[in-house]
Amino acid sequence: MTMSRAGDYCLDDLAPGMSFETGAMTINEGDIIAFARQFDPQYFHLDPDAARASAFGGLIASGLHTLSVSMRLFFDLGLWPRAIIGSPGMNEIRWVKPVHPDDTLTSRLQIAAVTPSRSKPDRGVVTTRHETLNQRGETVLTFACLHMLYTRAAVEAAAAAR
């Protein structure tokens, strides 16, 4: 089952195999340079002329920029706004292909695992596997993300207490 938009999921609403697709975002040259200037000042992210002589043959987005866009697209889905506690991390981050100016990125993700906490029954960890693609359908980034979520009962109890 693939969903394009979500709702108010909690830990116990999710199951391995559920999948979601994000909206799209285009990254232009100015976006690439601005991000690089602040966070990843390497010449092939900053200088279009110098980047032509690089192994990439032109300006490319920082991998961290691509990851940030992918996370923004993911959170724009609004999968679990009331259940999210935080994230203990990411795994298996792979930059597969460079992202160039005016590439349009989308992501698809799948629930890989749902692991209830052994010590705190009101929460657990959901593992999502993400694949970010450009407008040609080429994979540019893959990664796994861990999300700590509350159960539906915990979310409802918190809402009732307000």
Secondary structure, DSSP 8 states (H G I E B T S, - for coil): -EESS-----GGG--TT-EEEEEEEEE-HHHHHHHHHHH---HHHH-HHHHTTSTTSS----HHHHHHHHHHHHHHT-S-TTTEEEEEEEEEEEE-S---TTEEEEEEEEEEEEEE-SS-TTEEEEEEEEEEE-TTS-EEEEEEEEEEEE-HHHHHHHHHH-
